[in-house]
Amino acid sequence: MLRKIIHIDEDKCTGCGLCVDACHEGAIAMVDGKARLMRDDYCDGLGDCLPACPTDAISFVEREAAPYDEAAVAAHLAARNGGATACSVPAAAEHRSGCPGSAARTLIDDAPKPAPSPAHQGGCPGSRSRSLNGAPAPAAPVPAARTAAPAAAGATDALSAVAAALPNRLAQWPCQIKLVPVQAPYYQGRGLLIAADCTAFACASFHERFMSGNVTIIGCPKLDEGSYTDKLAAIIAANDITSVTVARMEVPCCGGLERAAAEACAQSGKDIPFEVVTFAVNGDVID
């Protein structure tokens, strides 16, 4: 298949080995003092090795290559790490094979489910473009299983006060990068927040701290097909956007979102402020 994959320029490679450590799929190894892509199907095309290379010896190319094979990567890493397999690792332990960004971990024991949105008429209801007035979202119902521990007196009033004080800061709909229009009135005179899907779930104060005053668009480079670069560049070029902020998680796959945004800013030809905010999986800002 024709796809994006890394290319290593052996003339530029100094043999430092930093890319080997940066590649979480084990696709790169040192051979005769030079970094080499060992198998095409080990490379996921996200390019976490690119920023690790001090000599810019690694770049993306588009060529015929075997598709990324997550199962083959897991087997390869298990063999490299002494034969451990997913079956031999306790469920609660940190996984050491496959993509580290997809390793399962528990952050909180439970969470209320959001209330369903009302149906919309005409076309795909989820993709209908609209401006939002910033009104607080309705409170989610408390699951029946949690009624065994009744709230203390005044707790309901306190939660209502918190909800009223922290309004929804989403300025528009849709918000998925793949669905938003290239040009729209709500972009004008605002900052553009390009956020990884998981960030607002990891950071409890995300709406107020990062979305307020910005147009927020979201995506996941690991789950979405294709590159965001051209779409983001078109949005930045076609609208009066005052700044670009990337909100990403610490996991390696989020590096694709950061690179796409940086390339889009350069491609747009505009000189506007650019910032990257990185979150740990517990919601702390680490960069």
C-alpha positions in Angstrom: 0.0 0.0 0.0 1.1 3.6 -0.6 1.6 5.2 2.8 3.7 7.6 4.9 6.8 6.1 6.4 10.1 7.2 7.7 13.3 7.5 5.7 16.8 7.5 7.3 19.6 9.3 5.4 22.6 7.3 6.3 25.0 10.1 5.2 23.5 12.4 7.8 23.2 9.7 10.5 26.0 10.0 13.2 25.0 6.7 14.9 24.0 8.4 18.2 21.1 6.0 18.7 18.6 8.5 20.0 16.0 7.5 17.4 16.2 3.9 18.6 15.2 5.0 22.0 12.5 7.2 20.7 10.9 4.5 18.5 8.4 2.8 20.8 7.6 0.2 18.1 11.2 -1.1 17.9 11.3 -0.4 14.2 14.8 1.2 14.2 18.0 -0.6 15.1 21.7 0.2 14.8 23.4 -1.7 12.0 27.1 -1.1 11.3 27.0 2.1 13.4 24.0 3.6 11.5 20.3 3.7 12.3 18.2 1.6 10.0 14.5 0.9 9.6 14.3 -2.9 10.1 10.8 -3.6 8.9 8.2 -1.4 7.2 5.3 -3.0 9.1 6.9 -2.0 12.4 6.7 1.7 11.5 3.4 3.3 12.5 4.2 6.5 10.5 3.7 8.8 13.5 7.4 9.9 13.5 8.3 10.1 17.2 11.9 9.5 16.1 12.0 12.7 14.0 12.4 15.2 16.8 14.9 12.9 18.5 17.4 13.1 15.7 19.9 15.9 16.2 21.1 15.9 12.6 17.7 15.8 10.8 18.6 12.5 9.2 15.1 11.2 9.5 12.2 12.4 7.3 8.8 11.3 6.1 8.4 9.8 2.6 5.4 8.4 0.9 6.1 5.1 -0.8 4.8 1.5 -1.2 5.2 -0.2 2.1 3.6 -3.0 4.2 0.8 -1.6 6.5 1.6 -1.1 10.1 1.1 -4.4 12.0 0.4 -3.9 15.7 0.4 -7.6 16.5 3.8 -8.1 14.8 5.2 -5.1 16.8 3.9 -6.6 20.1 5.5 -10.0 19.3 8.8 -8.3 18.3 8.9 -6.2 21.5 8.0 -9.2 23.6 10.8 -11.2 22.1 13.3 -8.4 22.5 12.3 -7.9 26.1 12.9 -11.5 27.0 9.9 -13.4 25.8 7.3 -11.6 27.9 3.8 -11.6 26.4 0.6 -9.8 27.2 -0.7 -12.9 28.8 2.2 -13.0 31.3 1.8 -9.3 32.4 -0.6 -8.6 35.2 -3.7 -6.6 34.0 -2.9 -3.7 36.3 0.7 -3.5 35.4 2.2 -1.1 32.9 2.3 -2.7 29.4 5.8 -3.0 27.8 4.8 -4.0 24.3 2.8 -2.2 21.6 2.1 1.5 21.7 2.7 2.9 25.2 0.1 5.6 24.6 -2.6 2.8 24.4 -1.5 1.0 27.6 -4.5 0.6 29.8 -4.4 2.4 33.2 -7.0 3.4 35.8 -7.2 7.1 36.8 -10.6 7.1 38.6 -12.9 4.3 39.7 -16.0 5.6 37.9 -17.6 8.6 36.2 -21.1 9.7 35.4 -22.3 9.1 31.8 -23.3 12.2 29.8 -26.9 12.8 29.0 -27.9 12.1 25.4 -28.1 15.1 23.1 -31.4 15.9 21.4 -32.0 14.7 17.9 -31.5 17.1 15.0 -33.4 17.3 11.8 -31.9 17.0 8.3 -28.7 15.3 7.1 -26.2 13.9 9.6 -27.3 15.2 13.0 -23.8 14.9 14.5 -22.1 17.0 11.8 -24.6 19.9 11.6 -22.6 23.2 12.0 -23.9 25.6 14.6 -22.6 28.3 17.0 -23.0 27.6 20.7 -24.1 30.3 23.3 -21.8 29.0 26.1 -24.7 28.0 28.3 -23.9 25.4 31.0 -24.5 21.8 29.9 -27.3 20.0 31.8 -26.1 18.0 34.7 -25.5 14.3 34.0 -27.9 11.9 35.9 -26.3 10.0 38.8 -26.1 6.3 38.1 -28.5 4.2 40.2 -25.5 2.1 41.6 -24.2 5.2 43.3 -27.3 6.0 45.3 -26.2 3.7 48.1 -24.0 6.5 49.4 -26.4 9.5 49.7 -24.9 13.0 49.3 -24.3 15.1 52.4 -26.8 17.9 53.1 -26.2 20.8 50.8 -24.0 18.8 48.4 -26.5 19.1 45.6 -26.7 22.8 45.9 -22.9 23.0 46.0 -22.6 21.0 42.8 -25.2 23.2 41.1 -23.2 26.3 42.1 -20.0 24.8 40.7 -21.8 23.9 37.4 -23.1 27.4 37.1 -19.7 28.9 37.8 -18.0 26.8 35.2 -19.9 27.2 31.9 -19.3 25.3 28.8 -16.6 27.0 26.7 -17.1 25.2 23.4 -17.7 28.0 20.9 -19.0 25.9 17.9 -20.1 22.6 16.6 -18.8 20.4 15.1 -15.4 20.3 16.8 -13.7 17.3 15.2 -10.9 18.4 12.8 -12.2 16.2 10.1 -15.7 17.7 10.3 -15.2 21.4 10.9 -15.5 23.8 7.9 -12.4 25.5 6.6 -14.0 28.9 6.9 -16.7 30.1 9.3 -17.6 33.3 11.3 -16.7 31.8 14.6 -13.0 31.6 13.8 -12.7 35.3 13.3 -10.6 37.2 15.9 -10.1 34.1 18.1 -7.3 31.8 19.0 -7.4 28.3 17.6 -7.0 25.5 20.2 -6.0 22.2 18.5 -6.6 19.6 21.2 -6.0 15.9 21.3 -9.3 14.1 22.1 -8.2 12.9 25.5 -7.0 16.3 27.0 -10.4 17.6 28.1 -11.1 14.3 29.9 -7.7 14.3 31.6 -7.8 18.0 32.8 -10.9 18.8 34.9 -10.5 22.6 34.3 -9.8 22.3 30.6 -12.8 24.4 29.5 -12.0 27.4 31.6 -8.2 27.3 31.4 -7.7 26.5 27.7 -10.9 26.7 25.7 -12.2 30.1 26.9 -11.9 32.7 24.2 -10.7 30.1 21.6 -12.2 28.0 18.9 -11.5 24.4 19.9 -11.0 21.6 17.4 -10.1 18.1 18.3 -8.5 15.0 16.8 -6.5 11.9 17.4 -3.6 11.2 15.0 -3.6 7.5 16.0 -7.3 6.9 15.3 -8.0 9.3 12.4 -6.8 8.4 8.9 -4.6 10.7 7.0 -2.8 13.9 7.9 -4.3 17.0 9.5 -1.7 19.3 8.1 -3.5 20.5 4.9 -6.9 21.0 6.6 -5.3 22.9 9.5 -3.2 25.1 7.1 -6.3 26.0 5.1 -8.2 27.0 8.3 -5.3 29.2 9.5 -4.8 30.8 6.1 -8.5 31.5 5.5 -9.5 33.0 8.8 -8.5 35.8 11.1 -6.9 33.5 13.8 -5.0 35.3 16.5 -2.9 32.4 17.9 -2.5 28.6 17.7 -2.3 26.4 20.8 -1.8 22.7 20.7 -3.0 20.7 23.7 -1.6 17.2 23.6 -1.1 14.3 26.0 2.3 13.1 27.0 1.9 9.8 25.1 4.0 9.4 21.9 1.1 9.2 19.4 0.1 12.8 20.2 3.4 13.9 18.6 1.6 13.6 15.3 -0.9 16.3 16.2 1.9 18.7 17.3 3.8 18.2 14.1 0.8 18.6 11.9 -0.1 21.9 13.7 3.5 23.2 13.4 3.7 22.3 9.7 0.2 23.8 9.1 1.3 27.2 10.6 4.4 27.2 8.4 2.4 26.2 5.3 -0.3 28.9 5.9 2.3 31.6 5.5 1.1 33.5 8.6 3.3 34.6 11.5 1.1 34.1 14.5 1.9 32.9 18.1 2.3 29.2 18.4 2.3 27.3 21.7 2.2 23.6 22.8 0.8 22.5 26.2 1.5 18.9 27.2 -0.6 17.0 29.8 0.3 14.0 31.9 -2.4 11.3 32.0 -3.4 12.6 35.5 -4.2 16.0 34.0 -1.1 17.9 35.2 0.6 20.3 32.7 4.1 19.0 32.2 5.3 21.2 29.4 
